[in-house]
Amino acid sequence: MAEDSYAIMRERTFNLLTKSAKERLDLLEAYFPGVFEKDVLVDHIASYLGITRQSLSRLQREKEI
């Protein structure tokens, strides 16, 4: 179980350091489909992605176009 937790943490850290905000958002939506329909605060999602709430809103608008 510890090895699994370490692997997940390592992958998340790698993604935060190497992927763009748009790529991290795409990964989040792939891992957790419907996350924006649930009662999760946008501030928490932005924090998880390592971006500001404003940047997250901009990325969401761009995806809708």
PDB file of N, CA, C and O in Angstrom, chain B, residues numbered from 101:
ATOM      1  N   MET B 101       0.832  -1.185   0.000  1.00  0.00           N
ATOM      2  CA  MET B 101       0.000   0.000   0.000  1.00  0.00           C
ATOM      3  C   MET B 101       0.880   1.255   0.000  1.00  0.00           C
ATOM      4  O   MET B 101       0.560   2.237  -0.670  1.00  0.00           O
ATOM      5  N   ALA B 102       1.978   1.224   0.743  1.00  0.00           N
ATOM      6  CA  ALA B 102       2.883   2.367   0.779  1.00  0.00           C
ATOM      7  C   ALA B 102       3.514   2.608  -0.591  1.00  0.00           C
ATOM      8  O   ALA B 102       3.691   3.752  -1.007  1.00  0.00           O
ATOM      9  N   GLU B 103       3.848   1.527  -1.284  1.00  0.00           N
ATOM     10  CA  GLU B 103       4.436   1.668  -2.614  1.00  0.00           C
ATOM     11  C   GLU B 103       3.442   2.280  -3.592  1.00  0.00           C
ATOM     12  O   GLU B 103       3.817   3.106  -4.423  1.00  0.00           O
ATOM     13  N   ASP B 104       2.186   1.882  -3.497  1.00  0.00           N
ATOM     14  CA  ASP B 104       1.154   2.456  -4.360  1.00  0.00           C
ATOM     15  C   ASP B 104       0.990   3.943  -4.088  1.00  0.00           C
ATOM     16  O   ASP B 104       0.883   4.738  -5.022  1.00  0.00           O
ATOM     17  N   SER B 105       0.971   4.323  -2.822  1.00  0.00           N
ATOM     18  CA  SER B 105       0.846   5.731  -2.457  1.00  0.00           C
ATOM     19  C   SER B 105       2.036   6.538  -2.971  1.00  0.00           C
ATOM     20  O   SER B 105       1.876   7.656  -3.460  1.00  0.00           O
ATOM     21  N   TYR B 106       3.218   5.965  -2.855  1.00  0.00           N
ATOM     22  CA  TYR B 106       4.423   6.643  -3.342  1.00  0.00           C
ATOM     23  C   TYR B 106       4.366   6.820  -4.859  1.00  0.00           C
ATOM     24  O   TYR B 106       4.723   7.881  -5.370  1.00  0.00           O
ATOM     25  N   ALA B 107       3.921   5.792  -5.579  1.00  0.00           N
ATOM     26  CA  ALA B 107       3.842   5.873  -7.037  1.00  0.00           C
ATOM     27  C   ALA B 107       2.846   6.950  -7.464  1.00  0.00           C
ATOM     28  O   ALA B 107       3.111   7.699  -8.404  1.00  0.00           O
ATOM     29  N   ILE B 108       1.721   7.032  -6.792  1.00  0.00           N
ATOM     30  CA  ILE B 108       0.719   8.060  -7.100  1.00  0.00           C
ATOM     31  C   ILE B 108       1.278   9.444  -6.825  1.00  0.00           C
ATOM     32  O   ILE B 108       1.107  10.356  -7.634  1.00  0.00           O
ATOM     33  N   MET B 109       1.951   9.609  -5.681  1.00  0.00           N
ATOM     34  CA  MET B 109       2.533  10.907  -5.340  1.00  0.00           C
ATOM     35  C   MET B 109       3.605  11.303  -6.352  1.00  0.00           C
ATOM     36  O   MET B 109       3.685  12.464  -6.752  1.00  0.00           O
ATOM     37  N   ARG B 110       4.429  10.341  -6.763  1.00  0.00           N
ATOM     38  CA  ARG B 110       5.498  10.625  -7.719  1.00  0.00           C
ATOM     39  C   ARG B 110       4.915  11.048  -9.062  1.00  0.00           C
ATOM     40  O   ARG B 110       5.406  11.990  -9.682  1.00  0.00           O
ATOM     41  N   GLU B 111       3.870  10.357  -9.515  1.00  0.00           N
ATOM     42  CA  GLU B 111       3.235  10.715 -10.781  1.00  0.00           C
ATOM     43  C   GLU B 111       2.603  12.101 -10.702  1.00  0.00           C
ATOM     44  O   GLU B 111       2.725  12.893 -11.637  1.00  0.00           O
ATOM     45  N   ARG B 112       1.934  12.396  -9.600  1.00  0.00           N
ATOM     46  CA  ARG B 112       1.307  13.715  -9.432  1.00  0.00           C
ATOM     47  C   ARG B 112       2.348  14.822  -9.425  1.00  0.00           C
ATOM     48  O   ARG B 112       2.152  15.858 -10.060  1.00  0.00           O
ATOM     49  N   THR B 113       3.446  14.617  -8.720  1.00  0.00           N
ATOM     50  CA  THR B 113       4.515  15.613  -8.681  1.00  0.00           C
ATOM     51  C   THR B 113       5.114  15.802 -10.064  1.00  0.00           C
ATOM     52  O   THR B 113       5.352  16.932 -10.490  1.00  0.00           O
ATOM     53  N   PHE B 114       5.356  14.711 -10.764  1.00  0.00           N
ATOM     54  CA  PHE B 114       5.893  14.788 -12.119  1.00  0.00           C
ATOM     55  C   PHE B 114       4.959  15.585 -13.023  1.00  0.00           C
ATOM     56  O   PHE B 114       5.415  16.430 -13.793  1.00  0.00           O
ATOM     57  N   ASN B 115       3.652  15.321 -12.936  1.00  0.00           N
ATOM     58  CA  ASN B 115       2.679  16.042 -13.761  1.00  0.00           C
ATOM     59  C   ASN B 115       2.645  17.525 -13.423  1.00  0.00           C
ATOM     60  O   ASN B 115       2.539  18.361 -14.319  1.00  0.00           O
ATOM     61  N   LEU B 116       2.735  17.861 -12.136  1.00  0.00           N
ATOM     62  CA  LEU B 116       2.728  19.270 -11.743  1.00  0.00           C
ATOM     63  C   LEU B 116       3.946  20.009 -12.289  1.00  0.00           C
ATOM     64  O   LEU B 116       3.859  21.189 -12.628  1.00  0.00           O
ATOM     65  N   LEU B 117       5.073  19.319 -12.373  1.00  0.00           N
ATOM     66  CA  LEU B 117       6.316  19.967 -12.809  1.00  0.00           C
ATOM     67  C   LEU B 117       6.482  19.998 -14.321  1.00  0.00           C
ATOM     68  O   LEU B 117       7.153  20.886 -14.846  1.00  0.00           O
ATOM     69  N   THR B 118       5.888  19.048 -15.028  1.00  0.00           N
ATOM     70  CA  THR B 118       6.188  18.934 -16.455  1.00  0.00           C
ATOM     71  C   THR B 118       5.019  19.237 -17.381  1.00  0.00           C
ATOM     72  O   THR B 118       5.246  19.519 -18.558  1.00  0.00           O
ATOM     73  N   LYS B 119       3.815  19.194 -16.916  1.00  0.00           N
ATOM     74  CA  LYS B 119       2.653  19.375 -17.779  1.00  0.00           C
ATOM     75  C   LYS B 119       2.101  20.793 -17.655  1.00  0.00           C
ATOM     76  O   LYS B 119       2.235  21.445 -16.619  1.00  0.00           O
ATOM     77  N   SER B 120       1.484  21.246 -18.725  1.00  0.00           N
ATOM     78  CA  SER B 120       0.843  22.563 -18.705  1.00  0.00           C
ATOM     79  C   SER B 120      -0.458  22.467 -17.907  1.00  0.00           C
ATOM     80  O   SER B 120      -0.936  21.374 -17.605  1.00  0.00           O
ATOM     81  N   ALA B 121      -1.013  23.613 -17.575  1.00  0.00           N
ATOM     82  CA  ALA B 121      -2.256  23.644 -16.819  1.00  0.00           C
ATOM     83  C   ALA B 121      -3.384  22.957 -17.600  1.00  0.00           C
ATOM     84  O   ALA B 121      -4.206  22.253 -17.014  1.00  0.00           O
ATOM     85  N   LYS B 122      -3.421  23.160 -18.909  1.00  0.00           N
ATOM     86  CA  LYS B 122      -4.448  22.518 -19.734  1.00  0.00           C
ATOM     87  C   LYS B 122      -4.288  21.003 -19.709  1.00  0.00           C
ATOM     88  O   LYS B 122      -5.279  20.280 -19.607  1.00  0.00           O
ATOM     89  N   GLU B 123      -3.067  20.520 -19.800  1.00  0.00           N
ATOM     90  CA  GLU B 123      -2.831  19.080 -19.755  1.00  0.00           C
ATOM     91  C   GLU B 123      -3.220  18.496 -18.400  1.00  0.00           C
ATOM     92  O   GLU B 123      -3.783  17.403 -18.330  1.00  0.00           O
ATOM     93  N   ARG B 124      -2.916  19.235 -17.306  1.00  0.00           N
ATOM     94  CA  ARG B 124      -3.296  18.762 -15.974  1.00  0.00           C
ATOM     95  C   ARG B 124      -4.810  18.722 -15.817  1.00  0.00           C
ATOM     96  O   ARG B 124      -5.348  17.813 -15.185  1.00  0.00           O
ATOM     97  N   LEU B 125      -5.501  19.710 -16.392  1.00  0.00           N
ATOM     98  CA  LEU B 125      -6.970  19.724 -16.351  1.00  0.00           C
ATOM     99  C   LEU B 125      -7.528  18.536 -17.125  1.00  0.00           C
ATOM    100  O   LEU B 125      -8.472  17.889 -16.670  1.00  0.00           O
ATOM    101  N   ASP B 126      -6.960  18.245 -18.284  1.00  0.00           N
ATOM    102  CA  ASP B 126      -7.408  17.091 -19.068  1.00  0.00           C
ATOM    103  C   ASP B 126      -7.204  15.792 -18.293  1.00  0.00           C
ATOM    104  O   ASP B 126      -8.073  14.919 -18.305  1.00  0.00           O
ATOM    105  N   LEU B 127      -6.062  15.660 -17.620  1.00  0.00           N
ATOM    106  CA  LEU B 127      -5.797  14.471 -16.808  1.00  0.00           C
ATOM    107  C   LEU B 127      -6.800  14.349 -15.664  1.00  0.00           C
ATOM    108  O   LEU B 127      -7.298  13.260 -15.380  1.00  0.00           O
ATOM    109  N   LEU B 128      -7.091  15.471 -15.011  1.00  0.00           N
ATOM    110  CA  LEU B 128      -8.061  15.456 -13.912  1.00  0.00           C
ATOM    111  C   LEU B 128      -9.416  14.972 -14.402  1.00  0.00           C
ATOM    112  O   LEU B 128     -10.057  14.143 -13.756  1.00  0.00           O
ATOM    113  N   GLU B 129      -9.852  15.491 -15.544  1.00  0.00           N
ATOM    114  CA  GLU B 129     -11.151  15.089 -16.079  1.00  0.00           C
ATOM    115  C   GLU B 129     -11.145  13.632 -16.532  1.00  0.00           C
ATOM    116  O   GLU B 129     -12.183  12.971 -16.504  1.00  0.00           O
ATOM    117  N   ALA B 130      -9.991  13.129 -16.945  1.00  0.00           N
ATOM    118  CA  ALA B 130      -9.900  11.716 -17.335  1.00  0.00           C
ATOM    119  C   ALA B 130      -9.954  10.807 -16.104  1.00  0.00           C
ATOM    120  O   ALA B 130     -10.613   9.768 -16.122  1.00  0.00           O
ATOM    121  N   TYR B 131      -9.254  11.206 -15.035  1.00  0.00           N
ATOM    122  CA  TYR B 131      -9.226  10.404 -13.807  1.00  0.00           C
ATOM    123  C   TYR B 131     -10.524  10.509 -13.019  1.00  0.00           C
ATOM    124  O   TYR B 131     -10.969   9.532 -12.417  1.00  0.00           O
ATOM    125  N   PHE B 132     -11.134  11.697 -13.020  1.00  0.00           N
ATOM    126  CA  PHE B 132     -12.341  11.947 -12.235  1.00  0.00           C
ATOM    127  C   PHE B 132     -13.427  12.562 -13.126  1.00  0.00           C
ATOM    128  O   PHE B 132     -13.704  13.757 -13.020  1.00  0.00           O
ATOM    129  N   PRO B 133     -14.038  11.767 -13.994  1.00  0.00           N
ATOM    130  CA  PRO B 133     -15.080  12.322 -14.866  1.00  0.00           C
ATOM    131  C   PRO B 133     -16.237  12.883 -14.044  1.00  0.00           C
ATOM    132  O   PRO B 133     -16.640  12.302 -13.037  1.00  0.00           O
ATOM    133  N   GLY B 134     -16.752  13.999 -14.483  1.00  0.00           N
ATOM    134  CA  GLY B 134     -17.876  14.619 -13.792  1.00  0.00           C
ATOM    135  C   GLY B 134     -17.495  15.378 -12.538  1.00  0.00           C
ATOM    136  O   GLY B 134     -18.366  15.722 -11.740  1.00  0.00           O
ATOM    137  N   VAL B 135     -16.206  15.647 -12.346  1.00  0.00           N
ATOM    138  CA  VAL B 135     -15.773  16.332 -11.124  1.00  0.00           C
ATOM    139  C   VAL B 135     -16.412  17.712 -10.989  1.00  0.00           C
ATOM    140  O   VAL B 135     -16.643  18.182  -9.875  1.00  0.00           O
ATOM    141  N   PHE B 136     -16.700  18.364 -12.117  1.00  0.00           N
ATOM    142  CA  PHE B 136     -17.287  19.699 -12.045  1.00  0.00           C
ATOM    143  C   PHE B 136     -18.790  19.660 -11.786  1.00  0.00           C
ATOM    144  O   PHE B 136     -19.384  20.684 -11.446  1.00  0.00           O
ATOM    145  N   GLU B 137     -19.407  18.503 -11.943  1.00  0.00           N
ATOM    146  CA  GLU B 137     -20.833  18.368 -11.639  1.00  0.00           C
ATOM    147  C   GLU B 137     -21.068  18.020 -10.173  1.00  0.00           C
ATOM    148  O   GLU B 137     -22.197  18.091  -9.687  1.00  0.00           O
ATOM    149  N   LYS B 138     -20.023  17.650  -9.486  1.00  0.00           N
ATOM    150  CA  LYS B 138     -20.154  17.276  -8.071  1.00  0.00           C
ATOM    151  C   LYS B 138     -20.026  18.528  -7.195  1.00  0.00           C
ATOM    152  O   LYS B 138     -19.774  19.624  -7.697  1.00  0.00           O
ATOM    153  N   ASP B 139     -20.200  18.352  -5.894  1.00  0.00           N
ATOM    154  CA  ASP B 139     -20.133  19.474  -4.962  1.00  0.00           C
ATOM    155  C   ASP B 139     -18.699  19.758  -4.526  1.00  0.00           C
ATOM    156  O   ASP B 139     -18.415  19.869  -3.333  1.00  0.00           O
ATOM    157  N   VAL B 140     -17.803  19.874  -5.500  1.00  0.00           N
ATOM    158  CA  VAL B 140     -16.406  20.192  -5.206  1.00  0.00           C
ATOM    159  C   VAL B 140     -16.200  21.668  -5.539  1.00  0.00           C
ATOM    160  O   VAL B 140     -16.541  22.117  -6.633  1.00  0.00           O
ATOM    161  N   LEU B 141     -15.648  22.406  -4.602  1.00  0.00           N
ATOM    162  CA  LEU B 141     -15.423  23.829  -4.829  1.00  0.00           C
ATOM    163  C   LEU B 141     -14.381  24.047  -5.925  1.00  0.00           C
ATOM    164  O   LEU B 141     -13.381  23.333  -6.002  1.00  0.00           O
ATOM    165  N   VAL B 142     -14.633  25.033  -6.757  1.00  0.00           N
ATOM    166  CA  VAL B 142     -13.702  25.349  -7.842  1.00  0.00           C
ATOM    167  C   VAL B 142     -12.337  25.728  -7.267  1.00  0.00           C
ATOM    168  O   VAL B 142     -11.307  25.426  -7.869  1.00  0.00           O
ATOM    169  N   ASP B 143     -12.325  26.380  -6.120  1.00  0.00           N
ATOM    170  CA  ASP B 143     -11.052  26.731  -5.477  1.00  0.00           C
ATOM    171  C   ASP B 143     -10.241  25.486  -5.142  1.00  0.00           C
ATOM    172  O   ASP B 143      -9.018  25.492  -5.280  1.00  0.00           O
ATOM    173  N   HIS B 144     -10.899  24.428  -4.709  1.00  0.00           N
ATOM    174  CA  HIS B 144     -10.194  23.185  -4.379  1.00  0.00           C
ATOM    175  C   HIS B 144      -9.639  22.516  -5.634  1.00  0.00           C
ATOM    176  O   HIS B 144      -8.523  21.996  -5.623  1.00  0.00           O
ATOM    177  N   ILE B 145     -10.414  22.531  -6.706  1.00  0.00           N
ATOM    178  CA  ILE B 145      -9.948  21.945  -7.962  1.00  0.00           C
ATOM    179  C   ILE B 145      -8.746  22.722  -8.482  1.00  0.00           C
ATOM    180  O   ILE B 145      -7.759  22.125  -8.913  1.00  0.00           O
ATOM    181  N   ALA B 146      -8.822  24.047  -8.446  1.00  0.00           N
ATOM    182  CA  ALA B 146      -7.706  24.870  -8.910  1.00  0.00           C
ATOM    183  C   ALA B 146      -6.457  24.623  -8.068  1.00  0.00           C
ATOM    184  O   ALA B 146      -5.352  24.536  -8.604  1.00  0.00           O
ATOM    185  N   SER B 147      -6.627  24.514  -6.775  1.00  0.00           N
ATOM    186  CA  SER B 147      -5.499  24.244  -5.897  1.00  0.00           C
ATOM    187  C   SER B 147      -4.882  22.889  -6.206  1.00  0.00           C
ATOM    188  O   SER B 147      -3.659  22.755  -6.219  1.00  0.00           O
ATOM    189  N   TYR B 148      -5.705  21.894  -6.451  1.00  0.00           N
ATOM    190  CA  TYR B 148      -5.218  20.555  -6.791  1.00  0.00           C
ATOM    191  C   TYR B 148      -4.399  20.589  -8.079  1.00  0.00           C
ATOM    192  O   TYR B 148      -3.412  19.867  -8.217  1.00  0.00           O
ATOM    193  N   LEU B 149      -4.820  21.437  -9.020  1.00  0.00           N
ATOM    194  CA  LEU B 149      -4.120  21.555 -10.295  1.00  0.00           C
ATOM    195  C   LEU B 149      -2.895  22.474 -10.208  1.00  0.00           C
ATOM    196  O   LEU B 149      -2.065  22.493 -11.118  1.00  0.00           O
ATOM    197  N   GLY B 150      -2.785  23.228  -9.121  1.00  0.00           N
ATOM    198  CA  GLY B 150      -1.652  24.151  -8.960  1.00  0.00           C
ATOM    199  C   GLY B 150      -1.811  25.429  -9.744  1.00  0.00           C
ATOM    200  O   GLY B 150      -0.824  26.034 -10.162  1.00  0.00           O
ATOM    201  N   ILE B 151      -3.075  25.857  -9.953  1.00  0.00           N
ATOM    202  CA  ILE B 151      -3.350  27.090 -10.690  1.00  0.00           C
ATOM    203  C   ILE B 151      -4.347  27.927  -9.899  1.00  0.00           C
ATOM    204  O   ILE B 151      -4.896  27.471  -8.896  1.00  0.00           O
ATOM    205  N   THR B 152      -4.575  29.148 -10.354  1.00  0.00           N
ATOM    206  CA  THR B 152      -5.550  30.013  -9.686  1.00  0.00           C
ATOM    207  C   THR B 152      -6.955  29.691 -10.188  1.00  0.00           C
ATOM    208  O   THR B 152      -7.137  29.054 -11.225  1.00  0.00           O
ATOM    209  N   ARG B 153      -7.922  30.143  -9.435  1.00  0.00           N
ATOM    210  CA  ARG B 153      -9.325  29.942  -9.819  1.00  0.00           C
ATOM    211  C   ARG B 153      -9.616  30.642 -11.143  1.00  0.00           C
ATOM    212  O   ARG B 153     -10.366  30.125 -11.971  1.00  0.00           O
ATOM    213  N   GLN B 154      -9.025  31.814 -11.340  1.00  0.00           N
ATOM    214  CA  GLN B 154      -9.219  32.564 -12.579  1.00  0.00           C
ATOM    215  C   GLN B 154      -8.650  31.805 -13.776  1.00  0.00           C
ATOM    216  O   GLN B 154      -9.263  31.777 -14.844  1.00  0.00           O
ATOM    217  N   SER B 155      -7.489  31.195 -13.603  1.00  0.00           N
ATOM    218  CA  SER B 155      -6.889  30.414 -14.690  1.00  0.00           C
ATOM    219  C   SER B 155      -7.750  29.199 -15.019  1.00  0.00           C
ATOM    220  O   SER B 155      -7.911  28.844 -16.187  1.00  0.00           O
ATOM    221  N   LEU B 156      -8.294  28.572 -14.005  1.00  0.00           N
ATOM    222  CA  LEU B 156      -9.169  27.420 -14.223  1.00  0.00           C
ATOM    223  C   LEU B 156     -10.418  27.843 -14.992  1.00  0.00           C
ATOM    224  O   LEU B 156     -10.843  27.146 -15.913  1.00  0.00           O
ATOM    225  N   SER B 157     -11.005  28.973 -14.621  1.00  0.00           N
ATOM    226  CA  SER B 157     -12.189  29.465 -15.327  1.00  0.00           C
ATOM    227  C   SER B 157     -11.861  29.761 -16.783  1.00  0.00           C
ATOM    228  O   SER B 157     -12.661  29.464 -17.670  1.00  0.00           O
ATOM    229  N   ARG B 158     -10.691  30.344 -17.038  1.00  0.00           N
ATOM    230  CA  ARG B 158     -10.272  30.642 -18.406  1.00  0.00           C
ATOM    231  C   ARG B 158     -10.118  29.352 -19.210  1.00  0.00           C
ATOM    232  O   ARG B 158     -10.568  29.275 -20.354  1.00  0.00           O
ATOM    233  N   LEU B 159      -9.488  28.345 -18.619  1.00  0.00           N
ATOM    234  CA  LEU B 159      -9.304  27.068 -19.306  1.00  0.00           C
ATOM    235  C   LEU B 159     -10.650  26.407 -19.611  1.00  0.00           C
ATOM    236  O   LEU B 159     -10.826  25.821 -20.679  1.00  0.00           O
ATOM    237  N   GLN B 160     -11.581  26.499 -18.691  1.00  0.00           N
ATOM    238  CA  GLN B 160     -12.907  25.915 -18.910  1.00  0.00           C
ATOM    239  C   GLN B 160     -13.624  26.635 -20.042  1.00  0.00           C
ATOM    240  O   GLN B 160     -14.277  25.993 -20.866  1.00  0.00           O
ATOM    241  N   ARG B 161     -13.513  27.961 -20.095  1.00  0.00           N
ATOM    242  CA  ARG B 161     -14.136  28.723 -21.187  1.00  0.00           C
ATOM    243  C   ARG B 161     -13.534  28.329 -22.525  1.00  0.00           C
ATOM    244  O   ARG B 161     -14.255  28.175 -23.511  1.00  0.00           O
ATOM    245  N   GLU B 162     -12.207  28.164 -22.566  1.00  0.00           N
ATOM    246  CA  GLU B 162     -11.537  27.788 -23.810  1.00  0.00           C
ATOM    247  C   GLU B 162     -11.985  26.418 -24.289  1.00  0.00           C
ATOM    248  O   GLU B 162     -12.092  26.190 -25.494  1.00  0.00           O
ATOM    249  N   LYS B 163     -12.248  25.499 -23.362  1.00  0.00           N
ATOM    250  CA  LYS B 163     -12.691  24.157 -23.736  1.00  0.00           C
ATOM    251  C   LYS B 163     -14.088  24.174 -24.338  1.00  0.00           C
ATOM    252  O   LYS B 163     -14.410  23.343 -25.188  1.00  0.00           O
ATOM    253  N   GLU B 164     -14.920  25.119 -23.902  1.00  0.00           N
ATOM    254  CA  GLU B 164     -16.303  25.198 -24.375  1.00  0.00           C
ATOM    255  C   GLU B 164     -16.380  25.721 -25.789  1.00  0.00           C
ATOM    256  O   GLU B 164     -17.360  25.470 -26.491  1.00  0.00           O
ATOM    257  N   ILE B 165     -15.369  26.440 -26.215  1.00  0.00           N
ATOM    258  CA  ILE B 165     -15.398  27.061 -27.566  1.00  0.00           C
ATOM    259  C   ILE B 165     -15.147  26.043 -28.634  1.00  0.00           C
ATOM    260  O   ILE B 165     -15.135  26.380 -29.818  1.00  0.00           O
TER     261      ILE B 165
END
